[in-house]
Amino acid sequence: MKFRHYKGGIYELVCEATMESDHTPLIVYKAANGTIWCRPRSVFFEIIEVDGQRVQRFAPLQDEET
C-alpha cells in the first residue's frame, strides 16, 4: 500500500516489524528513490498539525493516485 507524506513524498509500506529492545511496533517503508525507512507505528499513523490544520502524517493513497 502506498502513502503520501504530508510534505508530498510518496512511500510504499513494506511491512510491520518489532523493535527487539522494547517491542515497539514499527512501520518499514520505502521511498521512491529506494531508500528504506522505519518509524514507530504510532508516529507513522499519527495526526499532526500543519498550518493550523490537523492532517495525517502519512495518508493512504487510492490506486488511481499512484
Secondary structure, DSSP 8 states (H G I E B T S, - for coil): -EEEETTS-EEEEEEEEE-TTT--EEEEEEETTS-EEEEEHHHHT-EEEETTEEEESEEE--GGG-
